[in-house]
Amino acid sequence: MSISRPLVQATLMLLGLIFLMPGCVAEPREGYFDRDHHRWYHNHVWQTCGENDEHCR
């Protein structure tokens, strides 16, 4: 019985980390250009590149 309580606590802690980790995604830096999707990051939002947009070169 003395081993089961720490084992249960460790298991619950690991499960909690597993469920919290997908929400911890790094935000791209300001002005980052995503070449694959033809967009750039500004003010915490993705901006679509327009024609002759200086940020999308």
ZAVOKOL-399263 format. One record per residue: residue number from 1; y, z negated, x of N, C-alpha, C in turn. Coordinates in steps of 0.1 Angstrom, whole numbers, plus 5000, padded with zeros to 4 digits. Last residue first. Layout:
BEGIN
seq:n_c2:n_c3:n_c1:ca_c2:ca_c3:ca_c1:c_c2:c_c3:c_c1
NUM:Y:Z:X:Y:Z:X:Y:Z:X
...
This chain:
BEGIN
seq:n_c2:n_c3:n_c1:ca_c2:ca_c3:ca_c1:c_c2:c_c3:c_c1
57:5389:5493:5081:5388:5504:5091:5375:5502:5099
56:5402:5477:5060:5389:5483:5059:5387:5495:5068
55:5428:5469:5060:5417:5459:5063:5403:5465:5064
54:5443:5490:5051:5444:5486:5065:5433:5476:5070
53:5432:5515:5030:5434:5500:5031:5433:5496:5046
52:5428:5541:5021:5438:5538:5032:5442:5523:5033
51:5417:5530:4990:5419:5542:4999:5430:5538:5008
50:5404:5496:4991:5410:5508:4984:5412:5519:4994
49:5378:5474:4989:5386:5483:4998:5391:5494:4990
48:5378:5444:4971:5373:5458:4972:5383:5466:4980
47:5374:5412:4983:5384:5422:4979:5377:5436:4981
46:5360:5381:4976:5358:5394:4982:5367:5404:4975
45:5378:5350:4982:5373:5360:4973:5370:5373:4980
44:5393:5333:4998:5380:5328:4992:5374:5338:4982
43:5414:5350:5008:5416:5339:4998:5404:5335:4991
42:5392:5377:5015:5406:5372:5015:5408:5362:5004
41:5370:5400:5030:5371:5386:5024:5386:5381:5026
40:5363:5434:5019:5368:5424:5029:5371:5411:5022
39:5340:5461:5016:5348:5451:5010:5353:5441:5021
38:5316:5478:5018:5329:5483:5018:5339:5473:5011
37:5290:5469:5022:5295:5469:5008:5309:5474:5006
36:5288:5471:5050:5277:5476:5041:5282:5478:5026
35:5310:5458:5061:5309:5473:5062:5299:5479:5052
34:5331:5435:5054:5317:5437:5051:5314:5453:5050
33:5354:5419:5073:5351:5432:5067:5336:5434:5066
32:5373:5390:5071:5360:5396:5075:5357:5409:5067
31:5395:5376:5064:5397:5389:5069:5384:5396:5073
30:5382:5344:5071:5393:5352:5065:5395:5365:5072
29:5346:5342:5074:5360:5339:5079:5370:5348:5072
28:5324:5332:5047:5328:5341:5058:5343:5338:5062
27:5308:5300:5044:5318:5310:5039:5322:5319:5050
26:5274:5291:5044:5287:5292:5051:5296:5303:5046
25:5259:5273:5019:5261:5286:5025:5274:5287:5032
24:5242:5252:5004:5250:5251:5016:5251:5264:5024
23:5224:5256:4984:5238:5256:4981:5247:5255:4992
22:5199:5253:4997:5203:5267:4993:5218:5267:4989
21:5198:5224:5002:5201:5234:5012:5205:5248:5007
20:5188:5209:4980:5203:5209:4983:5206:5220:4993
19:5161:5211:4980:5168:5215:4968:5183:5216:4971
18:5155:5199:5005:5150:5213:5002:5158:5219:4990
17:5164:5173:5002:5171:5183:5012:5167:5197:5009
16:5146:5164:4983:5161:5164:4980:5168:5174:4989
15:5123:5165:4998:5124:5173:4986:5139:5175:4982
14:5129:5145:5017:5127:5159:5021:5128:5169:5009
13:5130:5123:5000:5142:5127:5008:5140:5141:5012
12:5104:5122:4990:5115:5124:4981:5128:5128:4988
11:5090:5116:5014:5087:5129:5006:5099:5132:4997
10:5101:5092:5021:5103:5103:5030:5100:5116:5023
9:5091:5076:4999:5105:5077:5002:5109:5089:5011
8:5063:5079:5003:5070:5084:4990:5085:5086:4993
7:5061:5066:5027:5057:5080:5026:5063:5086:5014
6:5069:5040:5022:5077:5048:5031:5074:5063:5030
5:5047:5034:5003:5061:5034:4999:5070:5042:5009
4:5023:5037:5017:5026:5046:5006:5041:5046:5002
3:5019:5016:5036:5022:5030:5041:5027:5039:5029
2:5012:4994:5020:5024:4993:5029:5028:5007:5034
1:4988:5000:5008:5000:5000:5000:5013:5000:5009
